[in-house]
Structures are given as structure tokens and as C-alpha cells.
């Protein structure tokens, strides 16, 4: 059985909703081969948005999607691009093999089968190749394909290129990106301070992408969709939205459980019970994470979870028995660990479920 409220995977086209305005914005830009930077907090639905867009436009463009979340080297990055390109073709396996054999000068591709889905795909063979050779083959092939196709290349979790220290990947990519024809690059990410370092003034990718912040879903759109499957009032949706702080993943998780349990009369009490179940289900993993922190960092996380801002006043410092300098240092550490984030003058825990768990401490 498929839930109409997917929360732990990318939404399929049937269960994707509430992003008409965003889809039109992407259509407007890629129609003229412009680039985009789509950014937001984590768990707001960026990956579902771009995958939905690529799916509904797969006949209009050559669509390439690559998620680089787990790269650990520049070679991983190059291989991820090659693999995504190798599997972007709509043609049969034999035709795709023949085409890439003619496109790639150094890279060899071979068929492989997924042991779970039993689906065939293409795997680049790059054992003896350098990063530069792989990148040259990728971009030369991309440019060749762009002579006959309008191309969209979406790179998800783009901030991960900052983890590669032996080369400035953003600077390396600049030449290819600025000299493109018939290609739109869509960069997606959630770590704003890292993304800004790529696209800010004088940075390598400055002015090479239109910035677009993905906001939370609108309450009205959530309500219109949810009432197709649940006996739910708009007031109930407003309460869920407030508890989740607009985080798409948690909203979907709550609605999923309400749907699974077939709750006929949805109330604030029933919603709270479901939220408690979600928090309790993650208690073990949150405790493991919490135990990696020292005592001052644990205190800082609790303070941020409870107060968000204004926590350097004397009363709060006395209450938690921590000095201002120690608290500031611990907050900086939590920020660098990406356990907390900041919006203007307010700190917050970007994982809303973790934030609710911390509020209990």
C-alpha cells in the first residue's frame, strides 16, 4: 500500500502538491537556458520539487539529476556526473551503449543490473582515469548532446563540493558553466553559509545563477490536498503546521500516521499523540547524537532549543550555570556541526523533530 503522504522518500508525481508557483518559476528560467540556485532549510522538499519538474518535462529536455550528498573526493564528484549522464537517455540499453561509446573518448560504459529492482542501467568504468580526464569527457559529451537537445543538469546537495579540499570545484566548474550553450544548471542545497560562499560577490560562481528560496508549503495547499484522504479541518492543518514550524517532512509524517491509523475525529490531542510517537521513534538516534557533545555543548543546545534568541542575558546564564564566552563558543561549535542554524538574529535547530526532542530536555 502506498501512502498519499510520503515523508521518507522523494514524492512521486501522483502525490506531489502545492508547488505550482515554483514549477512556473523554474519553467520560466530553464526555458531560456538560465541557471538556478534553489536553496532552503533541509526537509522542505527541494529534491521532490526538482524530481517532479524533471519528470513532467522529460519529453521537453534532456534531464540529468545527480545527488552528490555522499561524495568524499573530486573523483567521486566526477564519477557521479558521468553515471547520471550515462543513465539519462530514454533509448534502449543497446542504443545507449553505442551512443556513449561514440561520445566518451576515455570513459567506458558497461551494463549492470540492480539486484533489488532487477533493472538494467549503465555503469561508467573509470579505474585508470584522472579527475581531469573524467571531467573533460563529461563536459565534452554534455556540450555535444546540447547541439541537439536542450539540457537541464540538476546537482542536488551542491554545498558538498565545499568538503573537497584538494581542489576548488566551484572555480573549476566556472569555465564550463559560463561557456555553455543550450544547458541549464540547477544547483540545490540547504547549507546557506556554504552556498553563499560559492555565489557571493567575487566568488567563482557569482552571478552565474538566479537565486530562488524554496519557502514552506502554504497552509491552504496542504489543506486542499489532505482533505482528499482525511476527515480534517483547516484548523487541524493550521495546528499541524504550527507544531511542525512549516517543515514539509514532519507535516507529511504527521499526516501519514493520521492516515495509517484511520483516525476519524482528528483533534489537537490526537495530533499531539502522533507527534509524540514520531519523537519517541527517534529517541535512540537523538540520544546517540546528544552523547557526542560535551557538557557545555549540551547546555548550549538546550538553551537554543528553548529560547532561540536573547539567551545571553544574566538570568538564563545563571539558570544554566554557564558563562557568556563559554556559551558563545559552544554555539559556534554547534553551528559548525550544523546542529543549529541562524536566521537573522534567531538561532534554531533545523531538524524540527530534533528541536521538539530538545525542548523536552
VEXVO-835664 format. One record per residue (C-alpha): residue number from 1; x, y, z; residue in three letters. Coordinates in Angstrom, 2 decimals. Layout:
BEGIN
@num NUM&X X&Y Y&Z Z&residu ala $
...
This chain:
BEGIN
@num 1&X 0.00&Y 0.00&Z 0.00&residu unk $
@num 2&X 1.27&Y 3.47&Z -0.90&residu unk $
@num 3&X 0.65&Y 6.37&Z 1.46&residu unk $
@num 4&X -0.60&Y 9.62&Z -0.11&residu unk $
@num 5&X 1.72&Y 11.41&Z 2.34&residu unk $
@num 6&X 5.29&Y 10.27&Z 1.51&residu unk $
@num 7&X 7.73&Y 11.67&Z 4.07&residu unk $
@num 8&X 10.83&Y 9.46&Z 3.91&residu unk $
@num 9&X 11.32&Y 9.39&Z 0.15&residu unk $
@num 10&X 11.00&Y 11.62&Z -2.89&residu unk $
@num 11&X 7.35&Y 12.16&Z -3.79&residu unk $
@num 12&X 6.04&Y 10.58&Z -6.97&residu unk $
@num 13&X 4.07&Y 12.71&Z -9.42&residu unk $
@num 14&X 0.71&Y 11.46&Z -8.10&residu unk $
@num 15&X 1.37&Y 12.62&Z -4.54&residu unk $
@num 16&X 3.24&Y 15.85&Z -5.24&residu unk $
@num 17&X 1.29&Y 19.02&Z -4.49&residu unk $
@num 18&X 1.40&Y 22.70&Z -3.60&residu unk $
@num 19&X 4.28&Y 23.89&Z -5.76&residu unk $
@num 20&X 2.60&Y 25.32&Z -8.89&residu unk $
@num 21&X 4.22&Y 28.73&Z -8.46&residu unk $
@num 22&X 7.67&Y 27.22&Z -8.03&residu unk $
@num 23&X 7.25&Y 24.98&Z -11.08&residu unk $
@num 24&X 6.33&Y 28.01&Z -13.20&residu unk $
@num 25&X 9.37&Y 29.90&Z -11.93&residu unk $
@num 26&X 11.68&Y 27.05&Z -12.91&residu unk $
@num 27&X 9.97&Y 26.74&Z -16.31&residu unk $
@num 28&X 10.47&Y 30.44&Z -16.96&residu unk $
@num 29&X 14.20&Y 30.30&Z -16.29&residu unk $
@num 30&X 15.20&Y 26.99&Z -17.88&residu unk $
@num 31&X 13.15&Y 27.82&Z -20.96&residu unk $
@num 32&X 15.91&Y 30.29&Z -21.82&residu unk $
@num 33&X 18.73&Y 28.05&Z -20.55&residu unk $
@num 34&X 19.29&Y 30.16&Z -17.44&residu unk $
@num 35&X 20.82&Y 28.72&Z -14.28&residu unk $
@num 36&X 19.20&Y 28.48&Z -10.84&residu unk $
@num 37&X 20.27&Y 28.12&Z -7.23&residu unk $
@num 38&X 17.38&Y 26.63&Z -5.24&residu unk $
@num 39&X 18.02&Y 26.79&Z -1.53&residu unk $
@num 40&X 16.03&Y 26.31&Z 1.67&residu unk $
@num 41&X 16.23&Y 24.67&Z 5.05&residu unk $
@num 42&X 16.53&Y 20.89&Z 4.97&residu unk $
@num 43&X 13.37&Y 18.79&Z 4.78&residu unk $
@num 44&X 11.40&Y 21.40&Z 2.83&residu unk $
@num 45&X 11.05&Y 19.32&Z -0.36&residu unk $
@num 46&X 13.76&Y 20.58&Z -2.74&residu unk $
@num 47&X 14.59&Y 17.10&Z -4.07&residu unk $
@num 48&X 10.92&Y 16.24&Z -4.59&residu unk $
@num 49&X 10.38&Y 19.56&Z -6.37&residu unk $
@num 50&X 13.21&Y 19.12&Z -8.86&residu unk $
@num 51&X 12.48&Y 15.44&Z -9.47&residu unk $
@num 52&X 8.82&Y 16.27&Z -10.15&residu unk $
@num 53&X 9.86&Y 19.04&Z -12.52&residu unk $
@num 54&X 12.24&Y 16.77&Z -14.42&residu unk $
@num 55&X 9.63&Y 14.02&Z -14.63&residu unk $
@num 56&X 6.91&Y 16.23&Z -16.15&residu unk $
@num 57&X 9.40&Y 17.77&Z -18.58&residu unk $
@num 58&X 11.35&Y 14.67&Z -19.61&residu unk $
@num 59&X 9.97&Y 14.96&Z -23.15&residu unk $
@num 60&X 10.94&Y 18.63&Z -23.43&residu unk $
@num 61&X 14.53&Y 18.44&Z -22.18&residu unk $
@num 62&X 17.36&Y 16.00&Z -21.70&residu unk $
@num 63&X 17.10&Y 15.82&Z -17.90&residu unk $
@num 64&X 20.07&Y 14.84&Z -15.74&residu unk $
@num 65&X 19.78&Y 14.61&Z -11.95&residu unk $
@num 66&X 22.69&Y 13.89&Z -9.64&residu unk $
@num 67&X 22.73&Y 13.80&Z -5.84&residu unk $
@num 68&X 26.26&Y 14.40&Z -4.50&residu unk $
@num 69&X 25.42&Y 14.13&Z -0.79&residu unk $
@num 70&X 27.86&Y 11.27&Z -0.19&residu unk $
@num 71&X 30.86&Y 12.40&Z -2.24&residu unk $
@num 72&X 34.20&Y 12.36&Z -0.40&residu unk $
@num 73&X 36.59&Y 13.26&Z -3.22&residu unk $
@num 74&X 36.77&Y 15.13&Z -6.52&residu unk $
@num 75&X 36.85&Y 11.74&Z -8.26&residu unk $
@num 76&X 33.52&Y 10.84&Z -6.59&residu unk $
@num 77&X 32.07&Y 14.07&Z -7.94&residu unk $
@num 78&X 33.25&Y 13.37&Z -11.50&residu unk $
@num 79&X 32.02&Y 9.76&Z -11.35&residu unk $
@num 80&X 28.60&Y 10.88&Z -10.08&residu unk $
@num 81&X 28.22&Y 13.23&Z -13.05&residu unk $
@num 82&X 29.27&Y 10.53&Z -15.52&residu unk $
@num 83&X 26.90&Y 7.96&Z -14.02&residu unk $
@num 84&X 23.97&Y 10.40&Z -14.10&residu unk $
@num 85&X 24.68&Y 11.31&Z -17.72&residu unk $
@num 86&X 25.07&Y 7.64&Z -18.72&residu unk $
@num 87&X 21.59&Y 6.86&Z -17.40&residu unk $
@num 88&X 19.82&Y 9.96&Z -18.67&residu unk $
@num 89&X 18.93&Y 8.57&Z -22.08&residu unk $
@num 90&X 15.43&Y 7.39&Z -22.92&residu unk $
@num 91&X 16.70&Y 4.96&Z -25.58&residu unk $
@num 92&X 17.14&Y 1.23&Z -25.06&residu unk $
@num 93&X 20.28&Y -0.13&Z -23.43&residu unk $
@num 94&X 21.94&Y -1.23&Z -26.67&residu unk $
@num 95&X 21.45&Y 2.17&Z -28.33&residu unk $
@num 96&X 22.65&Y 3.99&Z -25.21&residu unk $
@num 97&X 25.80&Y 1.86&Z -25.07&residu unk $
@num 98&X 26.54&Y 2.63&Z -28.70&residu unk $
@num 99&X 25.90&Y 6.34&Z -28.26&residu unk $
@num 100&X 28.14&Y 6.75&Z -25.20&residu unk $
@num 101&X 30.86&Y 4.67&Z -26.83&residu unk $
@num 102&X 30.98&Y 7.33&Z -29.54&residu unk $
@num 103&X 30.58&Y 10.29&Z -27.15&residu unk $
@num 104&X 33.11&Y 9.38&Z -24.47&residu unk $
@num 105&X 36.77&Y 9.46&Z -25.52&residu unk $
@num 106&X 38.26&Y 7.84&Z -22.42&residu unk $
@num 107&X 35.36&Y 6.63&Z -20.27&residu unk $
@num 108&X 33.95&Y 3.19&Z -21.00&residu unk $
@num 109&X 30.40&Y 2.21&Z -20.04&residu unk $
@num 110&X 29.06&Y -1.24&Z -19.34&residu unk $
@num 111&X 25.62&Y -2.59&Z -18.40&residu unk $
@num 112&X 24.84&Y -3.51&Z -14.81&residu unk $
@num 113&X 21.74&Y -4.83&Z -13.04&residu unk $
@num 114&X 20.26&Y -3.70&Z -9.75&residu unk $
@num 115&X 19.92&Y -6.83&Z -7.54&residu unk $
@num 116&X 16.83&Y -5.39&Z -5.83&residu unk $
@num 117&X 14.81&Y -3.90&Z -8.72&residu unk $
@num 118&X 16.35&Y -6.13&Z -11.41&residu unk $
@num 119&X 16.56&Y -3.07&Z -13.65&residu unk $
@num 120&X 19.43&Y -2.57&Z -16.06&residu unk $
@num 121&X 21.49&Y 0.60&Z -16.10&residu unk $
@num 122&X 24.86&Y 1.80&Z -17.34&residu unk $
@num 123&X 27.98&Y 1.99&Z -15.21&residu unk $
@num 124&X 30.98&Y 4.15&Z -16.17&residu unk $
@num 125&X 34.32&Y 2.34&Z -15.95&residu unk $
@num 126&X 36.96&Y 4.88&Z -14.88&residu unk $
@num 127&X 39.58&Y 2.88&Z -12.95&residu unk $
@num 128&X 42.63&Y 4.28&Z -14.76&residu unk $
@num 129&X 41.32&Y 7.80&Z -15.37&residu unk $
@num 130&X 42.20&Y 11.01&Z -13.57&residu unk $
@num 131&X 39.66&Y 13.55&Z -12.31&residu unk $
@num 132&X 40.55&Y 15.92&Z -15.15&residu unk $
@num 133&X 40.07&Y 13.21&Z -17.78&residu unk $
@num 134&X 36.67&Y 12.24&Z -16.38&residu unk $
@num 135&X 35.52&Y 15.86&Z -16.26&residu unk $
@num 136&X 36.70&Y 16.52&Z -19.81&residu unk $
@num 137&X 34.78&Y 13.50&Z -21.08&residu unk $
@num 138&X 31.68&Y 14.56&Z -19.16&residu unk $
@num 139&X 31.56&Y 18.16&Z -20.32&residu unk $
@num 140&X 32.63&Y 17.42&Z -23.89&residu unk $
@num 141&X 29.82&Y 14.87&Z -24.11&residu unk $
@num 142&X 27.36&Y 17.26&Z -22.48&residu unk $
@num 143&X 28.23&Y 20.01&Z -24.97&residu unk $
@num 144&X 27.93&Y 17.58&Z -27.86&residu unk $
@num 145&X 24.48&Y 16.46&Z -26.71&residu unk $
@num 146&X 23.40&Y 20.09&Z -26.25&residu unk $
@num 147&X 23.71&Y 20.63&Z -30.01&residu unk $
@num 148&X 20.57&Y 18.54&Z -30.47&residu unk $
@num 149&X 18.88&Y 18.77&Z -27.04&residu unk $
@num 150&X 18.09&Y 21.44&Z -24.51&residu unk $
@num 151&X 19.64&Y 20.10&Z -21.32&residu unk $
@num 152&X 18.87&Y 20.51&Z -17.61&residu unk $
@num 153&X 21.57&Y 19.35&Z -15.21&residu unk $
@num 154&X 20.36&Y 19.39&Z -11.59&residu unk $
@num 155&X 23.02&Y 18.93&Z -8.89&residu unk $
@num 156&X 21.45&Y 18.21&Z -5.50&residu unk $
@num 157&X 23.24&Y 18.91&Z -2.19&residu unk $
@num 158&X 25.64&Y 21.18&Z -4.08&residu unk $
@num 159&X 27.15&Y 22.51&Z -0.85&residu unk $
@num 160&X 29.03&Y 19.19&Z -0.58&residu unk $
@num 161&X 31.62&Y 20.46&Z -3.06&residu unk $
@num 162&X 32.95&Y 22.54&Z -0.15&residu unk $
@num 163&X 34.06&Y 19.33&Z 1.57&residu unk $
@num 164&X 36.59&Y 18.66&Z -1.21&residu unk $
@num 165&X 39.79&Y 20.38&Z -0.07&residu unk $
@num 166&X 42.38&Y 19.47&Z -2.73&residu unk $
@num 167&X 40.66&Y 21.49&Z -5.46&residu unk $
@num 168&X 38.23&Y 24.43&Z -5.64&residu unk $
@num 169&X 35.48&Y 22.66&Z -7.51&residu unk $
@num 170&X 33.36&Y 25.79&Z -7.85&residu unk $
@num 171&X 36.23&Y 27.61&Z -9.57&residu unk $
@num 172&X 36.90&Y 24.56&Z -11.74&residu unk $
@num 173&X 33.25&Y 24.44&Z -12.84&residu unk $
@num 174&X 33.08&Y 28.15&Z -13.67&residu unk $
@num 175&X 34.65&Y 27.86&Z -17.12&residu unk $
@num 176&X 32.30&Y 25.11&Z -18.20&residu unk $
@num 177&X 29.21&Y 26.82&Z -16.79&residu unk $
@num 178&X 29.80&Y 30.27&Z -18.23&residu unk $
@num 179&X 30.65&Y 28.91&Z -21.71&residu unk $
@num 180&X 27.59&Y 26.67&Z -22.01&residu unk $
@num 181&X 25.02&Y 26.64&Z -24.81&residu unk $
@num 182&X 21.52&Y 25.20&Z -24.51&residu unk $
@num 183&X 22.24&Y 23.97&Z -20.95&residu unk $
@num 184&X 20.64&Y 25.00&Z -17.65&residu unk $
@num 185&X 22.41&Y 24.19&Z -14.39&residu unk $
@num 186&X 20.18&Y 23.89&Z -11.34&residu unk $
@num 187&X 22.05&Y 23.82&Z -8.03&residu unk $
@num 188&X 20.17&Y 22.70&Z -4.93&residu unk $
@num 189&X 21.29&Y 22.91&Z -1.33&residu unk $
@num 190&X 20.40&Y 23.64&Z 2.27&residu unk $
@num 191&X 23.55&Y 24.92&Z 4.00&residu unk $
@num 192&X 23.15&Y 28.60&Z 3.29&residu unk $
@num 193&X 26.51&Y 29.79&Z 4.58&residu unk $
@num 194&X 28.33&Y 27.31&Z 2.32&residu unk $
@num 195&X 26.16&Y 28.01&Z -0.71&residu unk $
@num 196&X 26.59&Y 31.75&Z -0.28&residu unk $
@num 197&X 30.37&Y 31.30&Z -0.31&residu unk $
@num 198&X 30.08&Y 29.95&Z -3.88&residu unk $
@num 199&X 27.75&Y 32.60&Z -5.25&residu unk $
@num 200&X 28.54&Y 35.75&Z -3.25&residu unk $
@num 201&X 30.33&Y 38.81&Z -4.67&residu unk $
@num 202&X 33.75&Y 37.91&Z -6.14&residu unk $
@num 203&X 33.14&Y 34.18&Z -5.59&residu unk $
@num 204&X 33.77&Y 31.86&Z -8.59&residu unk $
@num 205&X 30.07&Y 31.37&Z -9.40&residu unk $
@num 206&X 28.99&Y 34.97&Z -8.70&residu unk $
@num 207&X 26.08&Y 35.99&Z -10.97&residu unk $
@num 208&X 26.06&Y 32.61&Z -12.72&residu unk $
@num 209&X 22.73&Y 31.52&Z -11.20&residu unk $
@num 210&X 19.39&Y 33.07&Z -10.32&residu unk $
@num 211&X 18.74&Y 32.65&Z -6.60&residu unk $
@num 212&X 15.44&Y 31.10&Z -5.54&residu unk $
@num 213&X 14.49&Y 30.32&Z -1.94&residu unk $
@num 214&X 12.03&Y 27.48&Z -1.50&residu unk $
@num 215&X 9.57&Y 28.55&Z 1.17&residu unk $
@num 216&X 7.28&Y 26.36&Z 3.25&residu unk $
@num 217&X 4.15&Y 24.94&Z 1.66&residu unk $
@num 218&X 1.08&Y 27.13&Z 2.04&residu unk $
@num 219&X -1.46&Y 26.04&Z 4.63&residu unk $
@num 220&X -4.29&Y 26.28&Z 2.09&residu unk $
@num 221&X -2.49&Y 23.95&Z -0.34&residu unk $
@num 222&X -1.83&Y 21.40&Z 2.42&residu unk $
@num 223&X -5.47&Y 21.52&Z 3.48&residu unk $
@num 224&X -6.86&Y 21.13&Z -0.06&residu unk $
@num 225&X -4.67&Y 18.07&Z -0.62&residu unk $
@num 226&X -5.04&Y 16.48&Z 2.83&residu unk $
@num 227&X -8.84&Y 16.59&Z 2.89&residu unk $
@num 228&X -8.91&Y 14.28&Z -0.14&residu unk $
@num 229&X -7.68&Y 11.49&Z 2.13&residu unk $
@num 230&X -8.53&Y 12.59&Z 5.69&residu unk $
@num 231&X -11.51&Y 13.92&Z 7.60&residu unk $
@num 232&X -9.58&Y 17.00&Z 8.61&residu unk $
@num 233&X -10.41&Y 20.65&Z 9.18&residu unk $
@num 234&X -8.37&Y 23.66&Z 8.19&residu unk $
@num 235&X -7.94&Y 24.39&Z 11.91&residu unk $
@num 236&X -6.34&Y 20.94&Z 12.31&residu unk $
@num 237&X -3.94&Y 21.70&Z 9.44&residu unk $
@num 238&X -3.04&Y 25.05&Z 10.98&residu unk $
@num 239&X -2.21&Y 23.30&Z 14.25&residu unk $
@num 240&X -0.06&Y 20.69&Z 12.49&residu unk $
@num 241&X 1.70&Y 23.43&Z 10.51&residu unk $
@num 242&X 2.44&Y 25.39&Z 13.69&residu unk $
@num 243&X 3.79&Y 22.34&Z 15.54&residu unk $
@num 244&X 5.99&Y 21.42&Z 12.55&residu unk $
@num 245&X 7.11&Y 25.04&Z 12.01&residu unk $
@num 246&X 6.24&Y 24.58&Z 8.35&residu unk $
@num 247&X 8.74&Y 21.74&Z 7.82&residu unk $
@num 248&X 7.40&Y 19.68&Z 4.91&residu unk $
@num 249&X 8.84&Y 16.35&Z 6.04&residu unk $
@num 250&X 7.36&Y 16.50&Z 9.54&residu unk $
@num 251&X 3.98&Y 17.70&Z 8.24&residu unk $
@num 252&X 3.90&Y 14.74&Z 5.84&residu unk $
@num 253&X 4.95&Y 12.36&Z 8.60&residu unk $
@num 254&X 2.13&Y 13.54&Z 10.87&residu unk $
@num 255&X -0.45&Y 13.31&Z 8.08&residu unk $
@num 256&X 0.87&Y 9.86&Z 7.13&residu unk $
@num 257&X 0.28&Y 8.49&Z 10.64&residu unk $
@num 258&X -3.16&Y 10.07&Z 10.88&residu unk $
@num 259&X -3.95&Y 8.33&Z 7.59&residu unk $
@num 260&X -2.44&Y 4.98&Z 8.62&residu unk $
@num 261&X -4.31&Y 4.92&Z 11.94&residu unk $
@num 262&X -7.57&Y 5.89&Z 10.20&residu unk $
@num 263&X -8.32&Y 8.47&Z 12.87&residu unk $
@num 264&X -11.89&Y 9.58&Z 12.22&residu unk $
@num 265&X -12.00&Y 12.59&Z 14.51&residu unk $
@num 266&X -8.73&Y 14.44&Z 14.20&residu unk $
@num 267&X -8.06&Y 16.77&Z 17.13&residu unk $
@num 268&X -5.13&Y 18.58&Z 18.70&residu unk $
@num 269&X -4.87&Y 15.77&Z 21.26&residu unk $
@num 270&X -4.70&Y 13.08&Z 18.55&residu unk $
@num 271&X -2.16&Y 15.14&Z 16.63&residu unk $
@num 272&X -0.02&Y 15.50&Z 19.76&residu unk $
@num 273&X -0.14&Y 11.73&Z 20.27&residu unk $
@num 274&X 1.13&Y 11.21&Z 16.72&residu unk $
@num 275&X 3.90&Y 13.80&Z 17.21&residu unk $
@num 276&X 4.92&Y 12.07&Z 20.44&residu unk $
@num 277&X 5.15&Y 8.78&Z 18.55&residu unk $
@num 278&X 7.41&Y 10.38&Z 15.92&residu unk $
@num 279&X 9.69&Y 11.90&Z 18.56&residu unk $
@num 280&X 9.82&Y 8.67&Z 20.59&residu unk $
@num 281&X 10.70&Y 6.66&Z 17.48&residu unk $
@num 282&X 13.82&Y 8.79&Z 17.08&residu unk $
@num 283&X 14.77&Y 8.96&Z 20.74&residu unk $
@num 284&X 17.56&Y 6.41&Z 20.42&residu unk $
@num 285&X 19.29&Y 8.13&Z 17.47&residu unk $
@num 286&X 18.88&Y 11.56&Z 19.07&residu unk $
@num 287&X 20.45&Y 10.33&Z 22.32&residu unk $
@num 288&X 23.41&Y 8.92&Z 20.41&residu unk $
@num 289&X 23.86&Y 12.30&Z 18.75&residu unk $
@num 290&X 23.44&Y 14.16&Z 22.03&residu unk $
@num 291&X 26.07&Y 11.97&Z 23.71&residu unk $
@num 292&X 28.69&Y 13.06&Z 21.15&residu unk $
@num 293&X 28.55&Y 16.58&Z 22.66&residu unk $
@num 294&X 30.45&Y 17.77&Z 25.70&residu unk $
@num 295&X 28.53&Y 19.21&Z 28.66&residu unk $
@num 296&X 28.79&Y 22.84&Z 27.53&residu unk $
@num 297&X 27.58&Y 21.96&Z 24.04&residu unk $
@num 298&X 24.66&Y 20.00&Z 25.51&residu unk $
@num 299&X 23.75&Y 23.04&Z 27.59&residu unk $
@num 300&X 24.01&Y 25.32&Z 24.56&residu unk $
@num 301&X 21.76&Y 23.01&Z 22.51&residu unk $
@num 302&X 19.14&Y 23.02&Z 25.28&residu unk $
@num 303&X 19.28&Y 26.83&Z 25.52&residu unk $
@num 304&X 18.88&Y 27.26&Z 21.75&residu unk $
@num 305&X 16.04&Y 24.73&Z 21.74&residu unk $
@num 306&X 14.18&Y 26.57&Z 24.47&residu unk $
@num 307&X 14.92&Y 30.24&Z 23.80&residu unk $
@num 308&X 16.02&Y 30.73&Z 20.13&residu unk $
@num 309&X 17.34&Y 34.24&Z 20.91&residu unk $
@num 310&X 18.14&Y 36.61&Z 23.77&residu unk $
@num 311&X 19.82&Y 33.84&Z 25.72&residu unk $
@num 312&X 22.92&Y 35.81&Z 26.75&residu unk $
@num 313&X 21.06&Y 37.64&Z 29.48&residu unk $
@num 314&X 22.15&Y 37.17&Z 33.07&residu unk $
@num 315&X 19.12&Y 35.19&Z 34.23&residu unk $
@num 316&X 19.47&Y 32.49&Z 31.56&residu unk $
@num 317&X 23.23&Y 32.23&Z 32.09&residu unk $
@num 318&X 22.66&Y 31.79&Z 35.84&residu unk $
@num 319&X 19.85&Y 29.31&Z 35.29&residu unk $
@num 320&X 22.10&Y 27.05&Z 33.21&residu unk $
@num 321&X 25.28&Y 27.87&Z 35.16&residu unk $
@num 322&X 27.28&Y 28.79&Z 32.06&residu unk $
@num 323&X 29.45&Y 31.79&Z 31.22&residu unk $
@num 324&X 28.69&Y 34.01&Z 28.23&residu unk $
@num 325&X 32.00&Y 33.26&Z 26.49&residu unk $
@num 326&X 31.56&Y 29.51&Z 27.02&residu unk $
@num 327&X 28.02&Y 29.63&Z 25.65&residu unk $
@num 328&X 29.13&Y 31.60&Z 22.60&residu unk $
@num 329&X 31.96&Y 29.17&Z 21.91&residu unk $
@num 330&X 29.63&Y 26.18&Z 22.27&residu unk $
@num 331&X 27.04&Y 27.76&Z 19.98&residu unk $
@num 332&X 29.74&Y 28.32&Z 17.35&residu unk $
@num 333&X 30.70&Y 24.66&Z 17.60&residu unk $
@num 334&X 27.08&Y 23.53&Z 17.22&residu unk $
@num 335&X 26.74&Y 25.84&Z 14.22&residu unk $
@num 336&X 29.83&Y 24.36&Z 12.59&residu unk $
@num 337&X 28.48&Y 20.86&Z 13.28&residu unk $
@num 338&X 25.26&Y 22.02&Z 11.54&residu unk $
@num 339&X 23.17&Y 21.05&Z 14.55&residu unk $
@num 340&X 21.88&Y 24.62&Z 14.76&residu unk $
@num 341&X 21.39&Y 27.38&Z 12.21&residu unk $
@num 342&X 20.68&Y 31.09&Z 12.31&residu unk $
@num 343&X 18.15&Y 33.30&Z 10.57&residu unk $
@num 344&X 18.83&Y 36.99&Z 11.17&residu unk $
@num 345&X 19.11&Y 37.25&Z 14.98&residu unk $
@num 346&X 17.43&Y 33.95&Z 15.86&residu unk $
@num 347&X 19.08&Y 30.56&Z 16.22&residu unk $
@num 348&X 17.10&Y 27.38&Z 15.62&residu unk $
@num 349&X 17.57&Y 23.64&Z 15.27&residu unk $
@num 350&X 16.98&Y 22.91&Z 11.56&residu unk $
@num 351&X 15.60&Y 19.42&Z 12.21&residu unk $
@num 352&X 12.20&Y 20.26&Z 13.73&residu unk $
@num 353&X 11.77&Y 16.78&Z 15.25&residu unk $
@num 354&X 15.12&Y 17.11&Z 16.99&residu unk $
@num 355&X 14.11&Y 20.58&Z 18.15&residu unk $
@num 356&X 10.93&Y 19.17&Z 19.70&residu unk $
@num 357&X 13.01&Y 16.45&Z 21.37&residu unk $
@num 358&X 15.44&Y 19.03&Z 22.78&residu unk $
@num 359&X 12.52&Y 21.11&Z 24.11&residu unk $
@num 360&X 11.72&Y 18.15&Z 26.37&residu unk $
@num 361&X 15.16&Y 18.14&Z 27.99&residu unk $
